[in-house]
Amino acid sequence: MEIKRFIAGPVSTNMYIVSDENNRAFIVDAAYPVKKLENYVEQNDLDIQFIIQTHSHFDHVLGLKYYKDLYQVDVYASEDSRDIANDPDYNLAYDYDVYVPIDRYLKDNEVFSDFEIEAIKTPGHTLDSMSYKINDIIFVGDTLFKLSVGRTDLPGGNYLQIVNSIKNKLGSLDGDYQILPGHGDYTSLKYELQNNPFIN
């Protein structure tokens, strides 16, 4: 499995392409249209199968409709996105013309696709925050950062909830995991559980 990160959009959001040995691939958080991403897909002859969204804040979805249409794929997100994804009071897209198309709504701990991705609800940054575990990697969106956590002062945010999501939901997983966040550098789950000042 190979993971390629692209940083894009007005607040430098991490987008990821995950691919396997058969050149099947998916996008994590279609934050913004990026030619480098499209070139990477073409140069590596990747077959984009679907897009997964960690939450519906504007900076993670500005490229969503573009890439959904470009690759003709379905979009997966938390079932908690259903009523809020296109509400500007929650997606904060006041200054953008954004439509958040979601085709499949995932339940907590649902395992889906041939990649066997596990969807884990991790609310706190938003009502619809969802993390995705695949092998020893977790895409956490804006739930957890290196020595920090996502903002909880926006609509749907809750500090106690985000701490619970990190310590009791992600923290209950066996073993260690590489954490791939929505912004900034990679980290590891064990390191954050032991050293992150926002949850200790």
Number of C-alpha atoms within 10 A of each C-alpha: 13 10 12 13 15 17 18 20 20 11 11 16 24 25 27 24 21 18 22 14 8 10 16 17 22 21 25 23 28 30 31 26 17 16 9 10 19 13 11 13 17 11 9 10 13 19 16 21 17 19 24 24 28 31 30 30 26 27 24 27 28 25 22 27 19 15 24 19 10 11 13 13 15 16 24 21 27 27 17 20 26 15 10 17 25 19 17 17 14 22 23 18 19 12 8 11 9 20 16 20 17 22 13 14 13 20 16 15 14 13 17 12 9 8 16 12 17 20 25 24 25 31 27 28 29 29 21 27 29 31 32 24 20 15 13 11 15 22 26 25 28 29 27 29 23 19 15 15 22 20 16 18 12 14 13 16 20 18 18 12 17 27 21 17 24 22 17 12 14 21 16 10 11 7 9 13 20 17 25 27 26 28 20 14 11 13 17 17 25 16 15 23 17 11 14 17 11 15 18 10
